[in-house]
Amino acid sequence: MFLKSLTITSGYKIIREIVFHEGLNLIVDDTPADDTKQTGNNVGKTTVLALIDFCLGGSGKYVYTDPENKKEEHRLVKKYLIDHRILVSLVLKEDLSSDDSEEVLIERNFLPRKEVVRRIDGEDLTESEFERALTDILFPGHFGKKPSFRQIISHNIRYKDLSINNTLKTLDSFTRDDEYETLYLFLLGCDVDHGDRKQELLTKIRLEQSFKERLEKEETRSAYETALALLDGEIERLSKKKSRFNLNERLEADLSAFNDLKYEISVVSSAITKLEMRRKLIVEASDDLNARVAKVDHGQLRLIYQQARQGMEGIQKTFEELCDFHDRMLREKVAYVTKELPKLEQTILERSESLKLLIRQQDALTEKINHSDSFEALEKLMSELNEKYRKKGEYEKTIAQLREVDGNLATYNRELTAIDDQLFSDGFGDVVREQVRKFNTFFSEISSTLYGEQYALKVDPVVNKKGQRLYKFSAFNTNFSSGKKQGEIFCFDIAYTLFADQEGIPCLHFLLNDKKELMHGNQLLNIANLVQEKGIQFVASILHDKLPPELDDEKYFAVKLSQADKVLRIESTQGK
């Protein structure tokens, strides 16, 4: 598969379209040579590579993250990608020279959740389906196995620091040697199934070992087993002691009666409280009425009466009669209010006596229960026995988990050993060495052509710190000089493409490279001729002023960017 085009759109508006061609495709800045104030940096050359990588399943964060500070986001860029609903479309083509050859259209955007676009050939896909479809482009049926599609194509896409500066270590810095072993056995066309199963086993072994370390953080399995044996002895001793107890036969009945008494006392106490409150209210009302009789000012009332008699005719009652009537009415109110007081007092008295009886019964029962030595001793014994059983349960669970972990580790290690016995057998070792020899035919030839030096891939069977056998791959200069790392990387990538074609191993036929200004102009010129001759696309970002004159030609350019015309053209859309 080759790159045909990369299109950036916002709705129906095309922001930028980059068309790729065979051979060398340069991403350059269009800074005028006589302009000393502008530079070709930060115009989006690396962003083009990141957008291609994004369409091939990479993370979108690399499009808007500062490459020198991975935690720092370019907020303006991220906001632009989301607010303008930027869609990135990548077209892959089987053969650029044939209009009828197969094409694959990959589309992605930067929106979250329900608004996300993740399409291949017009079909909307879930994240898992998208990864499967990408894998099926090169390796139908390989999805879910090791190495992953992203690992396989990692050497084709070099714009992150690790892959720019390392020939073989193209994955993230946390990748283990056994993962690289699986990757390069796969790339060399060696036994894939064994490599995939070995990765699965090693992952399971790491998980089981991690779980075992947590279980044995305090003590080892043998310590838990010893402690359990001692605990069983303690439980047996306490159980025998319990069986010899002469328990009070009425203990349960006494406890039940005690609880019933507590409830009755609570009910009676509550009733007395309510009755006393009722009595208090009656007494207060009676006192209030009596006070009103005592406080009457008869002298003042007589004056009011005389004034009323002079102003009104027909008053037949004497003043004394009126006063007597008033006092009689108040006394009748007092009598009415207090008429239930005697009965209330009697009820309170009866309830109080009942409460005293209940309390005496409770005290007697409490003393009976508290003076039961067997109950106190039994309570203490049961508490101790329960604690022993609790610990026993914990120990048994931990021991069972450790036994299961040890069993799983034994099973996984046996299968791993069986696989390693095949992988490191003389026969398989010969296959690996033969594939390395074939690859080195291309590696050394290309490096000799470009640099006059011979690079080679070597493989060494090693045993890591955990006692696991591995094939460790590394590149070296057969002249044993320091060599040129950038050249070594490029020669490796070209060599692998040619090797894969010879061996019938599917591969991408384009290479993405960043910062090619680090490479000498003569080598870049030789690369341009080589990729054209070998039918490989080489897409590279480079500062215009670092180009050799022979390559400063429009036919080699895929896109030219500048401070006034950056890749996403954010500046031209601001305010719109």
FENWOKA-V713923 format. One record per residue. N is the residue number from 1. RES is the residue in one letter. D_FIRST is the distance of its C-alpha to the first C-alpha in whole Angstrom. Layout:
N;RES;D_FIRST / N;RES;D_FIRST
//
This chain:
1;M;0 / 2;F;4 / 3;L;7 / 4;K;9 / 5;S;12 / 6;L;14 / 7;T;18 / 8;I;21 / 9;T;23 / 10;S;27 / 11;G;28 / 12;Y;28 / 13;K;28 / 14;I;25 / 15;I;25 / 16;R;22 / 17;E;19 / 18;I;17 / 19;V;15 / 20;F;12 / 21;H;13 / 22;E;12 / 23;G;13 / 24;L;16 / 25;N;15 / 26;L;19 / 27;I;20 / 28;V;24 / 29;D;27 / 30;D;29 / 31;T;32 / 32;P;35 / 33;A;36 / 34;D;40 / 35;D;40 / 36;T;41 / 37;K;41 / 38;Q;37 / 39;T;34 / 40;G;30 / 41;N;30 / 42;N;30 / 43;V;28 / 44;G;25 / 45;K;22 / 46;T;22 / 47;T;21 / 48;V;18 / 49;L;16 / 50;A;18 / 51;L;17 / 52;I;13 / 53;D;14 / 54;F;17 / 55;C;14 / 56;L;12 / 57;G;16 / 58;G;18 / 59;S;21 / 60;G;22 / 61;K;25 / 62;Y;23 / 63;V;23 / 64;Y;27 / 65;T;28 / 66;D;30 / 67;P;28 / 68;E;31 / 69;N;33 / 70;K;31 / 71;K;34 / 72;E;34 / 73;E;32 / 74;H;32 / 75;R;34 / 76;L;34 / 77;V;30 / 78;K;30 / 79;K;33 / 80;Y;31 / 81;L;28 / 82;I;30 / 83;D;33 / 84;H;30 / 85;R;28 / 86;I;25 / 87;L;22 / 88;V;18 / 89;S;16 / 90;L;12 / 91;V;10 / 92;L;6 / 93;K;5 / 94;E;5 / 95;D;7 / 96;L;9 / 97;S;12 / 98;S;12 / 99;D;14 / 100;D;14 / 101;S;10 / 102;E;9 / 103;E;9 / 104;V;9 / 105;L;12 / 106;I;13 / 107;E;17 / 108;R;19 / 109;N;22 / 110;F;25 / 111;L;28 / 112;P;29 / 113;R;30 / 114;K;31 / 115;E;29 / 116;V;26 / 117;V;23 / 118;R;20 / 119;R;18 / 120;I;15 / 121;D;15 / 122;G;19 / 123;E;20 / 124;D;22 / 125;L;21 / 126;T;23 / 127;E;22 / 128;S;22 / 129;E;20 / 130;F;18 / 131;E;17 / 132;R;17 / 133;A;14 / 134;L;12 / 135;T;13 / 136;D;12 / 137;I;9 / 138;L;8 / 139;F;12 / 140;P;14 / 141;G;18 / 142;H;17 / 143;F;18 / 144;G;22 / 145;K;21 / 146;K;21 / 147;P;19 / 148;S;18 / 149;F;14 / 150;R;15 / 151;Q;17 / 152;I;14 / 153;I;12 / 154;S;15 / 155;H;15 / 156;N;12 / 157;I;14 / 158;R;17 / 159;Y;20 / 160;K;22 / 161;D;25 / 162;L;25 / 163;S;21 / 164;I;22 / 165;N;25 / 166;N;24 / 167;T;22 / 168;L;22 / 169;K;23 / 170;T;20 / 171;L;22 / 172;D;25 / 173;S;28 / 174;F;29 / 175;T;27 / 176;R;29 / 177;D;29 / 178;D;29 / 179;E;25 / 180;Y;24 / 181;E;25 / 182;T;23 / 183;L;20 / 184;Y;21 / 185;L;22 / 186;F;19 / 187;L;17 / 188;L;19 / 189;G;19 / 190;C;22 / 191;D;24 / 192;V;22 / 193;D;25 / 194;H;27 / 195;G;25 / 196;D;25 / 197;R;28 / 198;K;30 / 199;Q;28 / 200;E;30 / 201;L;33 / 202;L;33 / 203;T;32 / 204;K;35 / 205;I;37 / 206;R;37 / 207;L;38 / 208;E;41 / 209;Q;42 / 210;S;42 / 211;F;44 / 212;K;46 / 213;E;47 / 214;R;48 / 215;L;50 / 216;E;52 / 217;K;52 / 218;E;56 / 219;E;57 / 220;T;55 / 221;R;55 / 222;S;58 / 223;A;60 / 224;Y;60 / 225;E;61 / 226;T;64 / 227;A;65 / 228;L;64 / 229;A;67 / 230;L;69 / 231;L;68 / 232;D;69 / 233;G;73 / 234;E;73 / 235;I;73 / 236;E;75 / 237;R;78 / 238;L;77 / 239;S;77 / 240;K;80 / 241;K;82 / 242;K;81 / 243;S;82 / 244;R;86 / 245;F;86 / 246;N;89 / 247;L;88 / 248;N;90 / 249;E;90 / 250;R;90 / 251;L;88 / 252;E;85 / 253;A;88 / 254;D;89 / 255;L;86 / 256;S;86 / 257;A;89 / 258;F;88 / 259;N;85 / 260;D;87 / 261;L;90 / 262;K;88 / 263;Y;86 / 264;E;90 / 265;I;91 / 266;S;88 / 267;V;89 / 268;V;93 / 269;S;92 / 270;S;90 / 271;A;93 / 272;I;96 / 273;T;94 / 274;K;93 / 275;L;97 / 276;E;98 / 277;M;96 / 278;R;98 / 279;R;101 / 280;K;100 / 281;L;99 / 282;I;103 / 283;V;105 / 284;E;103 / 285;A;104 / 286;S;108 / 287;D;108 / 288;D;107 / 289;L;109 / 290;N;112 / 291;A;111 / 292;R;111 / 293;V;115 / 294;A;116 / 295;K;115 / 296;V;116 / 297;D;119 / 298;H;122 / 299;G;124 / 300;Q;121 / 301;L;120 / 302;R;124 / 303;L;124 / 304;I;121 / 305;Y;123 / 306;Q;126 / 307;Q;124 / 308;A;123 / 309;R;126 / 310;Q;128 / 311;G;125 / 312;M;125 / 313;E;127 / 314;G;128 / 315;I;126 / 316;Q;128 / 317;K;127 / 318;T;128 / 319;F;126 / 320;E;127 / 321;E;126 / 322;L;123 / 323;C;122 / 324;D;123 / 325;F;121 / 326;H;118 / 327;D;118 / 328;R;119 / 329;M;115 / 330;L;113 / 331;R;115 / 332;E;114 / 333;K;110 / 334;V;111 / 335;A;112 / 336;Y;109 / 337;V;107 / 338;T;108 / 339;K;109 / 340;E;106 / 341;L;107 / 342;P;109 / 343;K;107 / 344;L;104 / 345;E;106 / 346;Q;107 / 347;T;103 / 348;I;102 / 349;L;104 / 350;E;103 / 351;R;100 / 352;S;100 / 353;E;103 / 354;S;100 / 355;L;97 / 356;K;100 / 357;L;100 / 358;L;96 / 359;I;96 / 360;R;98 / 361;Q;97 / 362;Q;93 / 363;D;95 / 364;A;97 / 365;L;93 / 366;T;91 / 367;E;94 / 368;K;94 / 369;I;90 / 370;N;90 / 371;H;93 / 372;S;91 / 373;D;90 / 374;S;88 / 375;F;86 / 376;E;85 / 377;A;84 / 378;L;82 / 379;E;80 / 380;K;79 / 381;L;79 / 382;M;76 / 383;S;74 / 384;E;74 / 385;L;73 / 386;N;70 / 387;E;69 / 388;K;69 / 389;Y;67 / 390;R;64 / 391;K;64 / 392;K;64 / 393;G;61 / 394;E;59 / 395;Y;59 / 396;E;58 / 397;K;55 / 398;T;54 / 399;I;55 / 400;A;53 / 401;Q;50 / 402;L;50 / 403;R;51 / 404;E;48 / 405;V;46 / 406;D;47 / 407;G;47 / 408;N;43 / 409;L;42 / 410;A;44 / 411;T;42 / 412;Y;39 / 413;N;40 / 414;R;41 / 415;E;37 / 416;L;36 / 417;T;38 / 418;A;37 / 419;I;34 / 420;D;34 / 421;D;37 / 422;Q;34 / 423;L;31 / 424;F;34 / 425;S;36 / 426;D;36 / 427;G;34 / 428;F;31 / 429;G;31 / 430;D;31 / 431;V;28 / 432;V;27 / 433;R;28 / 434;E;27 / 435;Q;23 / 436;V;24 / 437;R;26 / 438;K;23 / 439;F;21 / 440;N;24 / 441;T;24 / 442;F;21 / 443;F;22 / 444;S;25 / 445;E;24 / 446;I;22 / 447;S;24 / 448;S;27 / 449;T;26 / 450;L;25 / 451;Y;28 / 452;G;30 / 453;E;30 / 454;Q;29 / 455;Y;27 / 456;A;26 / 457;L;25 / 458;K;28 / 459;V;29 / 460;D;32 / 461;P;34 / 462;V;36 / 463;V;38 / 464;N;37 / 465;K;40 / 466;K;40 / 467;G;41 / 468;Q;37 / 469;R;35 / 470;L;32 / 471;Y;30 / 472;K;29 / 473;F;27 / 474;S;27 / 475;A;26 / 476;F;29 / 477;N;31 / 478;T;32 / 479;N;35 / 480;F;36 / 481;S;35 / 482;S;34 / 483;G;31 / 484;K;29 / 485;K;27 / 486;Q;24 / 487;G;24 / 488;E;24 / 489;I;21 / 490;F;19 / 491;C;20 / 492;F;19 / 493;D;15 / 494;I;15 / 495;A;17 / 496;Y;15 / 497;T;11 / 498;L;14 / 499;F;16 / 500;A;13 / 501;D;12 / 502;Q;16 / 503;E;16 / 504;G;14 / 505;I;12 / 506;P;9 / 507;C;7 / 508;L;5 / 509;H;6 / 510;F;8 / 511;L;11 / 512;L;13 / 513;N;17 / 514;D;20 / 515;K;24 / 516;K;23 / 517;E;27 / 518;L;28 / 519;M;26 / 520;H;29 / 521;G;28 / 522;N;28 / 523;Q;25 / 524;L;23 / 525;L;24 / 526;N;23 / 527;I;20 / 528;A;19 / 529;N;20 / 530;L;18 / 531;V;15 / 532;Q;16 / 533;E;17 / 534;K;14 / 535;G;11 / 536;I;10 / 537;Q;10 / 538;F;13 / 539;V;14 / 540;A;17 / 541;S;21 / 542;I;24 / 543;L;27 / 544;H;28 / 545;D;31 / 546;K;30 / 547;L;28 / 548;P;29 / 549;P;30 / 550;E;28 / 551;L;25 / 552;D;27 / 553;D;25 / 554;E;24 / 555;K;21 / 556;Y;20 / 557;F;20 / 558;A;18 / 559;V;21 / 560;K;24 / 561;L;26 / 562;S;30 / 563;Q;32 / 564;A;33 / 565;D;30 / 566;K;28 / 567;V;24 / 568;L;26 / 569;R;29 / 570;I;31 / 571;E;34 / 572;S;34 / 573;T;34 / 574;Q;37 / 575;G;40 / 576;K;38
//
